[in-house]
Amino acid sequence: MDAAPSGVVSDTRLLSALLEPIGYIPPAEAEANYYRQFANQATAVVT
């Protein structure tokens, strides 16, 4: 088996570091969840 180029390894580590705080979900999904949370809080305060 061939070793991966060093750039691939660092890209994988970078991607992992970026996605770990948001639960390894796509950024668009994390953003939708973030705004949905505030929309739910706003409706809870109004009602």
C-alpha positions as a Python dict, from the first residue, in 0.01 Angstrom:
ca = {
    (1, 'M'): (0, 0, 0),
    (2, 'D'): (135, 341, -93),
    (3, 'A'): (170, 608, 171),
    (4, 'A'): (-54, 912, 134),
    (5, 'P'): (117, 1235, 34),
    (6, 'S'): (186, 1460, 331),
    (7, 'G'): (-57, 1723, 200),
    (8, 'V'): (-342, 1473, 217),
    (9, 'V'): (-268, 1388, 579),
    (10, 'S'): (-259, 1752, 686),
    (11, 'D'): (-582, 1823, 492),
    (12, 'T'): (-751, 1535, 673),
    (13, 'R'): (-635, 1663, 1011),
    (14, 'L'): (-750, 2015, 925),
    (15, 'L'): (-1091, 1893, 814),
    (16, 'S'): (-1125, 1689, 1130),
    (17, 'A'): (-1029, 1987, 1345),
    (18, 'L'): (-1287, 2205, 1170),
    (19, 'L'): (-1574, 1957, 1184),
    (20, 'E'): (-1519, 1817, 1534),
    (21, 'P'): (-1672, 2114, 1725),
    (22, 'I'): (-1993, 2094, 1519),
    (23, 'G'): (-2036, 1719, 1556),
    (24, 'Y'): (-1892, 1606, 1221),
    (25, 'I'): (-2199, 1726, 1030),
    (26, 'P'): (-2190, 1941, 716),
    (27, 'P'): (-2142, 2311, 792),
    (28, 'A'): (-2471, 2404, 622),
    (29, 'E'): (-2657, 2162, 850),
    (30, 'A'): (-2482, 2302, 1158),
    (31, 'E'): (-2577, 2655, 1053),
    (32, 'A'): (-2941, 2555, 1002),
    (33, 'N'): (-2946, 2392, 1346),
    (34, 'Y'): (-2793, 2705, 1500),
    (35, 'Y'): (-3057, 2939, 1360),
    (36, 'R'): (-3339, 2692, 1428),
    (37, 'Q'): (-3237, 2693, 1795),
    (38, 'F'): (-3283, 3071, 1817),
    (39, 'A'): (-3610, 3061, 1625),
    (40, 'N'): (-3743, 2802, 1872),
    (41, 'Q'): (-3632, 3015, 2167),
    (42, 'A'): (-3802, 3323, 2020),
    (43, 'T'): (-4133, 3142, 1975),
    (44, 'A'): (-4108, 3002, 2328),
    (45, 'V'): (-4065, 3353, 2467),
    (46, 'V'): (-4358, 3490, 2264),
    (47, 'T'): (-4602, 3216, 2367),
}
